[in-house]
Amino acid sequence: MRQNKLFILFFVLVSSMSLAKDKAILRLQVIDPYADVHSGPGRGYPVLHAIEEGEYIDVLTRRPGWYEVRTQNGRVGWVTAAKISRTIQVSGEPADLPDVSFGDYLKNTWRVGYSAGVFSSGELDGSDLWSAFVGYRATSWLGVEAEYGKAYREDVRGDYYGVNVLVEPISKWRLSPYLLLGLGNIKIDSQPGFVPLPLNSSSDYQNYAIGTNFYLGRNFLIKLEYRSYIVSTDTDDAGLGSWRLGFNTFF
């Protein structure tokens, strides 16, 4: 009787371990045209075959920068973390694995966003602002965007548009710093009647910014940014500064 109990206990333990192992295996779907499968975790290992877009793979284990996977037909090999970043889970959510950066997943994607804030220095000090933008992320760390926005307070109305380049050098962090450089044009539609602003009705500007992205998921982030402007006028350049809070979504 004791031997039977031990056998049953052993059987239950082995079954539980097997089920836990099955649950630990993550199944992903490739969304790039193809992904090379190497015989080992390194670029020096030969390519055994390629996984095509739409195929499913099971993630077995990982090494720094590499993941061991099993394909639909049972073949086992190694795929780079950069390629694993371009996969989605069965649920449709992006893969969320160690060594897979947010930037790797988001490269070659479009983004739209919105931000709002206030001018904190210069001739527009105290004016509220908002902006909407659309952009393209060409690599894991570099993107471009076109922006349109408005500035307003009780006695001032204006709008602006510009083009910016964004650099995010450490896109693997969930809280990731970035730099922005750009240029554009600002138009002041209405000004104070008694003491007009020294800004022209239409002025070109250069701007740069430092900010922080916080990734809430692979396709969505919120950001905090400080931006400085150099605005050309008839007499001299005028400086402006602004704080803004916004969000981006990628597709």
C-alpha positions as CSV (number, residue, x, y, z in Angstrom):
1,M,0.0,0.0,0.0
2,R,2.8,2.4,0.9
3,Q,4.5,1.6,-2.5
4,N,1.3,2.4,-4.3
5,K,1.0,5.8,-2.5
6,L,4.6,6.6,-3.4
7,F,4.0,5.7,-7.0
8,I,0.9,7.9,-7.2
9,L,2.8,10.8,-5.5
10,F,5.6,10.4,-8.0
11,F,3.2,10.3,-10.9
12,V,1.4,13.4,-9.8
13,L,4.7,15.3,-9.2
14,V,6.0,14.4,-12.7
15,S,2.7,15.3,-14.3
16,S,2.7,18.7,-12.5
17,M,6.3,19.4,-13.6
18,S,5.4,18.5,-17.2
19,L,2.3,20.8,-17.2
20,A,4.4,23.6,-15.7
21,K,7.0,23.2,-18.4
22,D,4.3,23.3,-21.1
23,K,2.8,26.4,-19.6
24,A,6.2,28.1,-19.4
25,I,6.7,27.7,-23.2
26,L,5.7,30.9,-25.0
27,R,4.2,30.7,-28.5
28,L,4.7,33.6,-30.8
29,Q,3.8,34.5,-34.4
30,V,6.3,36.1,-36.8
31,I,5.2,39.4,-38.3
32,D,8.3,40.2,-40.4
33,P,8.6,38.7,-43.9
34,Y,11.1,36.2,-42.6
35,A,13.4,35.3,-39.7
36,D,16.7,33.3,-40.0
37,V,17.1,30.3,-37.7
38,H,20.7,29.6,-36.8
39,S,22.2,26.4,-35.5
40,G,23.6,28.1,-32.4
41,P,23.4,31.4,-30.5
42,G,25.7,33.5,-32.6
43,R,26.0,35.0,-36.1
44,G,28.9,32.7,-36.8
45,Y,26.6,29.7,-36.7
46,P,25.1,28.7,-40.1
47,V,21.5,29.5,-41.0
48,L,19.5,26.3,-41.0
49,H,16.3,27.6,-42.5
50,A,14.0,30.6,-42.3
51,I,10.7,31.2,-40.6
52,E,8.1,33.0,-42.8
53,E,5.6,35.7,-41.9
54,G,2.6,34.2,-40.1
55,E,4.3,31.1,-38.8
56,Y,4.3,30.2,-35.1
57,I,7.3,29.4,-33.0
58,D,7.7,28.2,-29.4
59,V,10.4,30.0,-27.3
60,L,12.4,27.3,-25.4
61,T,15.2,29.2,-23.7
62,R,17.4,32.3,-24.2
63,R,21.0,33.4,-24.2
64,P,22.2,37.1,-24.3
65,G,20.8,38.5,-27.5
66,W,19.4,35.1,-28.7
67,Y,16.4,32.8,-28.3
68,E,16.1,29.1,-28.9
69,V,12.9,28.3,-30.7
70,R,10.9,25.4,-32.1
71,T,9.1,25.9,-35.4
72,Q,5.7,24.5,-36.3
73,N,7.3,21.5,-38.0
74,G,9.4,20.7,-34.9
75,R,12.7,22.0,-36.0
76,V,14.8,23.7,-33.3
77,G,17.3,26.6,-33.7
78,W,18.3,30.0,-32.6
79,V,16.9,33.4,-33.5
80,T,18.2,36.9,-32.7
81,A,16.5,39.0,-30.1
82,A,16.0,41.7,-32.7
83,K,13.9,39.2,-34.8
84,I,12.0,37.9,-31.8
85,S,11.1,41.6,-31.1
86,R,9.1,41.5,-34.3
87,T,6.7,38.8,-33.1
88,I,3.3,38.8,-31.4
89,Q,1.7,36.5,-28.9
90,V,-1.3,34.3,-29.7
91,S,-3.5,36.9,-28.0
92,G,-2.3,39.5,-30.6
93,E,-0.2,41.4,-28.0
94,P,3.4,42.2,-28.9
95,A,6.1,39.8,-27.4
96,D,7.4,41.0,-24.1
97,L,10.6,39.2,-23.4
98,P,14.0,40.0,-21.8
99,D,16.6,41.4,-24.3
100,V,13.7,42.6,-26.6
101,S,13.8,46.4,-26.6
102,F,10.8,48.6,-27.2
103,G,12.7,50.3,-29.9
104,D,13.4,47.0,-31.7
105,Y,9.7,46.2,-31.8
106,L,8.7,49.8,-32.9
107,K,11.2,50.2,-35.8
108,N,9.6,50.7,-39.2
109,T,6.3,51.8,-37.6
110,W,4.1,54.9,-37.8
111,R,3.0,56.8,-34.8
112,V,0.5,59.5,-33.9
113,G,0.3,61.5,-30.7
114,Y,-0.9,64.5,-28.8
115,S,0.6,66.7,-26.1
116,A,-0.5,69.7,-24.1
117,G,1.4,72.1,-21.8
118,V,2.3,75.7,-21.1
119,F,5.0,78.2,-22.3
120,S,7.1,78.8,-19.2
121,S,9.4,81.6,-20.5
122,G,9.7,84.2,-23.2
123,E,7.1,86.4,-24.8
124,L,4.5,83.7,-24.7
125,D,5.0,83.0,-21.0
126,G,1.8,81.7,-19.4
127,S,0.2,80.7,-22.7
128,D,-1.3,77.3,-22.9
129,L,-0.4,75.0,-25.9
130,W,-1.4,71.8,-27.5
131,S,0.0,69.9,-30.5
132,A,-0.8,66.9,-32.6
133,F,1.8,65.0,-34.7
134,V,2.3,62.1,-36.9
135,G,5.7,60.4,-37.3
136,Y,7.7,57.4,-38.6
137,R,10.3,55.4,-36.6
138,A,12.9,54.4,-39.1
139,T,15.2,52.5,-36.7
140,S,15.1,51.4,-33.1
141,W,16.5,54.7,-31.9
142,L,15.7,57.3,-34.6
143,G,12.4,58.8,-35.8
144,V,10.9,61.9,-37.6
145,E,7.6,63.7,-37.1
146,A,5.5,66.5,-38.5
147,E,3.7,68.6,-35.9
148,Y,0.9,71.1,-35.8
149,G,-0.2,73.0,-32.7
150,K,-1.8,76.1,-31.1
151,A,-0.8,78.5,-28.4
152,Y,-3.3,80.7,-26.6
153,R,-4.0,82.9,-23.6
154,E,-6.5,85.7,-23.0
155,D,-4.8,88.3,-25.2
156,V,-2.8,86.0,-27.6
157,R,-3.7,83.5,-30.3
158,G,-1.4,81.7,-32.6
159,D,-0.6,78.4,-34.3
160,Y,2.6,76.7,-35.3
161,Y,3.9,73.8,-37.4
162,G,7.2,72.1,-37.8
163,V,9.3,69.0,-38.5
164,N,11.4,67.3,-35.8
165,V,14.0,64.5,-35.5
166,L,13.9,62.4,-32.4
167,V,16.8,60.4,-31.0
168,E,16.1,57.8,-28.3
169,P,19.5,56.2,-27.6
170,I,18.4,53.7,-24.9
171,S,15.1,52.4,-26.2
172,K,15.3,49.1,-24.3
173,W,14.4,50.8,-21.0
174,R,10.8,51.3,-20.1
175,L,11.7,54.8,-18.8
176,S,13.8,56.0,-21.7
177,P,15.3,59.5,-22.3
178,Y,15.2,61.2,-25.7
179,L,16.4,64.3,-27.6
180,L,14.5,66.3,-30.2
181,L,15.8,68.8,-32.8
182,G,13.6,70.6,-35.3
183,L,12.4,73.7,-37.1
184,G,9.2,75.3,-38.1
185,N,7.0,78.4,-38.3
186,I,4.8,80.2,-35.8
187,K,2.0,82.6,-36.7
188,I,0.6,85.0,-34.2
189,D,-3.1,85.7,-35.2
190,S,-3.9,88.2,-32.4
191,Q,-1.7,90.2,-30.0
192,P,-2.2,92.5,-27.0
193,G,-3.6,95.8,-28.2
194,F,-1.5,98.2,-26.1
195,V,1.9,96.5,-26.0
196,P,2.2,94.1,-29.0
197,L,4.7,91.2,-28.7
198,P,8.0,91.6,-30.5
199,L,7.2,88.4,-32.4
200,N,6.3,88.8,-36.1
201,S,3.0,87.7,-37.4
202,S,4.8,84.9,-39.0
203,S,8.3,83.8,-37.7
204,D,10.5,80.9,-38.3
205,Y,11.9,79.0,-35.3
206,Q,14.4,76.3,-34.3
207,N,13.6,74.1,-31.3
208,Y,15.3,71.5,-29.3
209,A,14.0,69.4,-26.4
210,I,14.9,66.8,-23.8
211,G,12.3,64.4,-22.5
212,T,11.5,61.0,-21.1
213,N,9.3,58.3,-22.6
214,F,7.5,55.9,-20.3
215,Y,6.3,52.8,-22.2
216,L,3.0,51.5,-20.9
217,G,3.1,48.7,-23.4
218,R,4.8,47.9,-26.7
219,N,2.5,50.2,-28.7
220,F,1.8,53.0,-26.3
221,L,3.8,55.5,-24.3
222,I,3.4,58.7,-22.3
223,K,6.1,61.4,-22.3
224,L,7.3,64.5,-20.4
225,E,9.3,67.1,-22.3
226,Y,10.9,70.4,-21.9
227,R,11.4,72.3,-25.2
228,S,13.4,75.5,-26.0
229,Y,12.7,77.7,-29.1
230,I,14.8,80.3,-30.9
231,V,12.4,82.5,-32.9
232,S,13.6,84.8,-35.6
233,T,12.2,88.4,-35.5
234,D,12.9,91.6,-37.3
235,T,15.3,92.9,-34.7
236,D,16.7,90.0,-32.8
237,D,16.1,86.3,-31.9
238,A,13.5,85.7,-29.2
239,G,13.7,82.7,-26.8
240,L,10.8,80.7,-25.6
241,G,10.5,77.7,-23.3
242,S,7.7,75.2,-22.7
243,W,6.8,72.1,-20.7
244,R,4.4,69.5,-22.1
245,L,2.9,66.1,-21.3
246,G,1.7,63.8,-24.1
247,F,1.2,60.4,-25.4
248,N,2.1,58.4,-28.6
249,T,0.6,55.3,-30.1
250,F,2.2,53.2,-32.7
251,F,0.8,51.1,-35.6
